[in-house]
Amino acid sequence: MVDSEPKFFIPESIQGVNFDVTAQLRMVWEVIKAPLIVPLLNVAVYICLAMALMLFMERVYMGIVIILVKLFWKKPHQRYKFEPLQEDEELGNTNFPVVLVQIPMFNEREVYKVSIGAACNLSWPADRLVIQVLDDSTDPTIKQMVEMECQRWASKGINITYQIRETRGGYKAGALKEGLKRSYVKPCEYVAIFDADFRPEPDFLRRSIPFLVGNPDIALVQARWRFVNADECLLTRMQEMSLDYHFTVEQEVGSATHAFFGFNGTAGIWRIAAINEAGGWKDRTTVEDMDLAVRASLRGWKFLYLGDLQAKSELPSTLRAFRFQQHRWSCGPANLFRKMVMEIVRNKKVKFWKKVYVIYSFFFVRKIIAHMVTFFFFCVVIPLTILIPEVHVPIWGAVYIPSVITILNSVGTPRSIHLLFYWILFENVMSLHRTKATFIGLLEYGRANEWVVTEKLGDSVNSNNKNKSGDAAKKNNVTKAPKKTRSKFVERLNLLELGFAAFLFLCGCYDFVHGKHNYFIYLFLQTITFSIVGFGYVGTIV
């Protein structure tokens, strides 16, 4: 009878090997390395190099355009019709359009007075200004405080209305949409939107509304953000560098070349007719501002960015708040791209090159490729090539192109040029969080529609440089409940970042012992930065 037991065949090349764990792992690695790992890593290198070239060409293009804009482009008041609005002796204030100011809020204990006060102090005829405080707060104490502040200004003759909803349906988009439905809003032609931490200057409307009055094809005038707490800590300095580039270059280039850019959600004035024609506010993504801007642009409306029109605001000063904000800002655009790309392609009102700009430059390169290439190339692929020396990364891709991109990114904040190297390391760490959020948005999975309001500390932040002890006391008042030191430490931990810190440290050690390119210097510095973020201490570094 034939023996039916299964037979196992062991290759001659590995017979007699001592099958301890280390030997088995080494054997498996050698078997799959050449036919599988090396080709896959080579493909990954080629893909990352292609993405790096795309980002490089995008940055160079915007750099050239911004130079041309600064040197040769006409100023906004020369490109568009602009006539300052004046009071008429006979007609009085009737030549001033009625403007609605919307201030959406959610438990804004620290900043509600500042934003309401700034709106009420806008230099605009009182009978032509309607201020609407859209309070979605869930804390009854805060709701009462905000309502009392509105009543205080109303007693001074300001046309201000305190508006609440039964539910937070649609979050910010839902609040703005609900506010526009009110009967007292019907006479309003334009709506200025300010988040709760924004403080426009008194002449904000007088410098922006004339562009909308004199140019009926303009739907949006966007102002630049300035940050009252940029010097609070290293985290806020890093954010300032990124956002200054966004406003100095990206918004300016979009406005000058295609009259299109993403609405920043605040410090902007919309033509209400354009909002209605575009379909109104929608809450299908966490970037309702960008959603409205793209839809309005597809209907032929133009946007104008005014770099010299500025509104003060606050940057997130805690890592937790910053991570939530970056998740929303990375996930939302990717999710919107998924939902609108074919609508953009099929649109008949927009020129071909504008479609290319919106799909390729605005969405694909800036909102998707920029995050992915930063993370995969510099935090995954290059470290892996150290462990697998058979795969080569050309120096132009690993050093020269990233250096040029970094230098171009630094033009927005010259005062922080000495922080440029650490900014690179910090952006590489945050690219992990942004890439994860981008995939969530593209796949519309899990936290795709998660909305967490960015925590604001208001004047407790601004007093930091003046009185550290007083600031600490105010910040302590913001915390919801006392917790044990151990639980606070655990809450600060970001395990994914700590895992990558360990991975990069091992790669750095291997390169120090066996490598030829001295990547270990970068890898150890990147390990430190991943560790700082992983332990949640970046917001405490001054």
FENVENBEL-V539187 format. One record per residue. N is the residue number from 1. OMEGA is omega in whole degrees, 0 to 359 (* if undefined). Layout:
# FENVENBEL-V539187
n,omega
N,OMEGA
N,OMEGA
This chain:
# FENVENBEL-V539187
n,omega
1,184
2,178
3,185
4,181
5,182
6,179
7,179
8,182
9,180
10,180
11,182
12,184
13,182
14,177
15,178
16,181
17,176
18,189
19,168
20,186
21,182
22,181
23,179
24,180
25,178
26,180
27,179
28,180
29,181
30,181
31,185
32,187
33,186
34,184
35,187
36,187
37,182
38,178
39,180
40,180
41,175
42,177
43,179
44,178
45,180
46,180
47,180
48,177
49,178
50,178
51,179
52,178
53,177
54,180
55,178
56,181
57,177
58,179
59,179
60,178
61,181
62,177
63,178
64,181
65,183
66,175
67,178
68,179
69,183
70,185
71,191
72,183
73,174
74,177
75,182
76,181
77,174
78,179
79,183
80,178
81,181
82,176
83,180
84,180
85,181
86,175
87,180
88,183
89,182
90,185
91,181
92,184
93,186
94,177
95,173
96,177
97,177
98,185
99,175
100,174
101,179
102,177
103,177
104,183
105,173
106,180
107,184
108,184
109,190
110,190
111,189
112,181
113,183
114,182
115,179
116,179
117,179
118,179
119,181
120,179
121,177
122,181
123,182
124,181
125,186
126,181
127,179
128,182
129,177
130,180
131,185
132,177
133,184
134,188
135,177
136,184
137,176
138,178
139,183
140,179
141,180
142,179
143,180
144,179
145,180
146,180
147,179
148,177
149,177
150,179
151,179
152,179
153,178
154,179
155,177
156,178
157,179
158,179
159,183
160,182
161,176
162,187
163,177
164,177
165,178
166,179
167,179
168,182
169,180
170,179
171,184
172,179
173,179
174,180
175,180
176,179
177,180
178,180
179,180
180,181
181,185
182,184
183,182
184,179
185,186
186,179
187,186
188,178
189,185
190,178
191,174
192,184
193,178
194,172
195,190
196,180
197,183
198,185
199,179
200,175
201,182
202,182
203,185
204,183
205,182
206,180
207,184
208,183
209,180
210,177
211,179
212,180
213,185
214,183
215,186
216,178
217,178
218,180
219,189
220,169
221,183
222,177
223,179
224,176
225,168
226,193
227,184
228,183
229,183
230,183
231,185
232,182
233,182
234,180
235,180
236,176
237,178
238,179
239,179
240,180
241,180
242,184
243,177
244,176
245,180
246,182
247,184
248,186
249,189
250,181
251,180
252,180
253,179
254,180
255,185
256,187
257,185
258,184
259,179
260,171
261,179
262,174
263,184
264,175
265,182
266,182
267,178
268,179
269,180
270,166
271,185
272,178
273,179
274,177
275,181
276,180
277,181
278,178
279,177
280,180
281,178
282,183
283,184
284,175
285,177
286,176
287,181
288,179
289,178
290,178
291,180
292,181
293,181
294,181
295,178
296,179
297,179
298,177
299,173
300,181
301,179
302,178
303,179
304,176
305,179
306,183
307,181
308,174
309,190
310,176
311,180
312,181
313,184
314,176
315,174
316,183
317,174
318,182
319,180
320,180
321,181
322,180
323,177
324,180
325,181
326,175
327,181
328,182
329,179
330,181
331,184
332,179
333,179
334,178
335,178
336,177
337,178
338,186
339,188
340,187
341,181
342,176
343,177
344,181
345,185
346,184
347,183
348,185
349,186
350,180
351,184
352,184
353,176
354,175
355,179
356,181
357,183
358,184
359,187
360,187
361,186
362,184
363,194
364,184
365,187
366,187
367,183
368,184
369,184
370,179
371,188
372,183
373,179
374,182
375,187
376,184
377,190
378,181
379,182
380,189
381,181
382,175
383,180
384,179
385,175
386,179
387,181
388,186
389,178
390,180
391,185
392,174
393,181
394,184
395,179
396,179
397,183
398,187
399,191
400,181
401,177
402,180
403,179
404,179
405,180
406,179
407,179
408,179
409,186
410,186
411,183
412,184
413,182
414,184
415,181
416,183
417,180
418,178
419,188
420,183
421,179
422,176
423,177
424,181
425,180
426,178
427,176
428,178
429,182
430,179
431,174
432,181
433,182
434,179
435,177
436,179
437,179
438,178
439,177
440,179
441,180
442,181
443,183
444,187
445,171
446,186
447,185
448,182
449,178
450,179
451,176
452,181
453,181
454,181
455,179
456,183
457,172
458,186
459,176
460,175
461,185
462,181
463,184
464,183
465,183
466,185
467,185
468,182
469,178
470,179
471,180
472,180
473,180
474,180
475,178
476,179
477,182
478,183
479,187
480,183
481,179
482,180
483,179
484,182
485,182
486,181
487,177
488,180
489,179
490,179
491,182
492,186
493,173
494,191
495,180
496,178
497,178
498,177
499,178
500,176
501,178
502,179
503,181
504,177
505,178
506,178
507,178
508,178
509,179
510,180
511,179
512,183
513,189
514,189
515,181
516,187
517,180
518,176
519,186
520,178
521,178
522,185
523,179
524,177
525,178
526,175
527,179
528,182
529,175
530,181
531,179
532,178
533,180
534,177
535,173
536,185
537,185
538,181
539,181
540,181
541,183
542,*
